[in-house]
Amino acid sequence: MLTAQLTTVIKQTPVSMLPGSAVHATVALRKHTQKTFINASLQKIGRSDLHARTCCQATTEQADTATRPSTEWFQKIVQLPAKQRGCHIITRNLLQELPELAEYEVGMANLFVMHTSASLTINENASSDVPLDLNDSLDRIAPEGPHYRHDDEGSDDMPAHVKSSLMGASLNVPVRQGQFAMGTWQGLYLNEHRNHGGSRKVCVTVQGQKRSDGRKYQSSRW
């Protein structure tokens, strides 16, 4: 208490009235007091500025979130009718079963065939010879014969498994303005590798952004 009172007296006393030894102490004390006050003021200003910038950033992020288009999903299992052994273009079949696609401005579609003896691929959609040549090539790569261990389900079964692994069970296809964004001569293929494979299921999963006006695009050219 006494020290605080003495400090107050020294701070308020003109320097000219202090003894010589106290002059230096008083000047140092006043400089220290001024420096402490300035630092405290700067820290207060800095906290205020940080608070203002934080609030501004939060407001900006909220505005961006409000205006940013949301990503939406939909998933559907398409049941394709039984097809004979061979390679078949199914672009139109799939689109007829996917009217939801017309709502999307941009996105990505994953197509997954839910079988081990069929496959999916993308290839030419114009010449009718391409599917035939493609199937003939697969038969040469994985021919039927007695050289397979797994033959419980017929001579065409194990070759079908080999072809399915070679061609692949899934495809990723971009979506643009309500349709598959493929080239003019590209088509989606279902490759049936069994003699009597029966009906096949394709799981379609779409992720993307819908049209901002809520409308739908017209039917695809496919």
Buried (B, 14 or more C-beta within 10 A) or exposed (E): EEEEEEEEEBEEEEEEEBEEEBEEEBEEBEEEEEEEEEEEEEEEEEEEEEEEEEEEEEEEEEEEEEEEEEEBEBEBEBEBEEBEBBBBBBBEBBBEBBEBBBBBBBBBBBBBBEBEBBBBBBBBBEEEEBBEEBBEEBBEEBEBEEEBEEBEEEEBBBBBBBBBEBBEBEBEBEBBBBBBBBEEEBBBBBBBBBEEBEEBEBBBBBBBBBBEEEEBBEEBEB
